[in-house]
Amino acid sequence: MNQNQLKSASSIQKHLPVREIRDDVVILKSGGARAILMASSVNFALKSDDEQQAIISRYQDFLNSLDFDVQIMANSRKFDIEPYIYSLKQKELLQTNELLKIQTGEYINFIRGLTEMTNIMTESFYVIVPYSPVQVKKQGIMDKVFGFFQKKPTGQDKEMEFQELKNQLWQRVEFVSSALSGAGIKTVPLNTQELVELFYKIYNPSVKENPELKKAQEMRMTQ
């Protein structure tokens, strides 16, 4: 990100419930934590009747097995064709066969014309998995007085609390991933960099996709 983007991100963060993003976890100002999984899609219409019924049944089993809330989000963005056009132009320049070079140029023009006539959208699917620690009951006056003399938590204590929070969250992540895989849906947790990019792009719709991050996500999805 450049300086203007950093300033914009800082301004946006003031209005978000997010305190920080670290170690692949979104920490909320309320003290709760969130993990975000990227999910693959299923071409339901191309499945046979038996396959469709099996997917519906397994997805229903997944929903019924949950004892905590999850959020499912679909994010649609206009597809950025320029990286693909650039790669085609590079191939055109390196092409030694004149006929193939002409055909490559015609194909580039066709793709450009197609994207100008209609908006080609890309869709990404996410599952947000929450975890909130048990809230401490409201302290009375005497609790506050005695609490004043208690040892304040150190950096090591806070780190242990975070690791416990993440462990509890990741148990839910593994449960969700396993359950969705039964319905033929692959999932992968977004890492810290991908989480930052996701939040930035959601609140800055005009920002173009980062092909490198997208490539990393796709590579992990095929594992």
C-alpha positions, 0 to 999 in steps of 0.5 A, a space after each residue: 500500500 502507498 501512503 494515501 492507502 495507509 491513511 485511508 486504511 487508518 481512517 476506516 479502522 476507526 469505524 470498524 469493530 476490529 482492534 487488530 489482525 495478528 497470527 491469522 486471527 481477527 481480534 475485535 475491540 469487544 475481545 472476541 476473535 474471528 477466523 475467516 475461511 475462504 470456501 470453494 464453490 459447487 456447481 450445483 446445477 451440473 450435479 445429478 439428482 442424487 448428488 444434489 440430494 446428497 449435498 443438501 443432506 450433508 449441508 443440512 447435517 452441517 447446520 444442525 451440528 453447529 452449536 455456535 453462530 457462523 456467518 457466510 459471505 459472498 463477495 462480488 467484484 468486477 474482474 480485472 482483466 488487465 493482468 491476463 491481457 498483459 500476459 497475452 501481449 507478452 506471448 504475442 511479442 515472443 511468438 515467432 509464427 506470424 499466423 499465431 501472432 496475428 491470432 493472438 492479437 485478434 484474441 486479445 481484441 476479442 477479450 477486450 471487446 467482451 469485457 467492455 460490453 459486459 461486466 464480468 464479475 468474480 465471486 468469492 465465498 467466505 465463512 466467518 467463524 467466531 469465538 468470544 471468551 466468557 465475559 467476566 461479571 461486572 465488578 462491585 466497588 470492593 472488587 475494584 478496590 482489591 483489584 487495584 492491588 492485584 498484579 497487572 497482566 504482563 506481556 507474557 500473560 496477554 500472549 498466553 491469553 491470546 494463544 488460548 483464545 486462538 486454540 479455542 477458535 481453531 477448534 471451531 475452524 477445524 470442525 467447520 472445515 471438516 463438516 463442509 468438506 463432507 458437502 464437497 466444499 473445500 475451505 482454507 483459513 485466510 492468513 494475516 496478509 490476506 485478511 488485511 487485504 480482504 478488509 481493505 478491499 471491502 471498504 475500498 471497492 475501487 481497489 484492483 485485485 492483487 493477483 499474487 494474493 489471489 494466486 496464493 489462495 488458489 494454490 492453497 485451495 487445491 491442496 
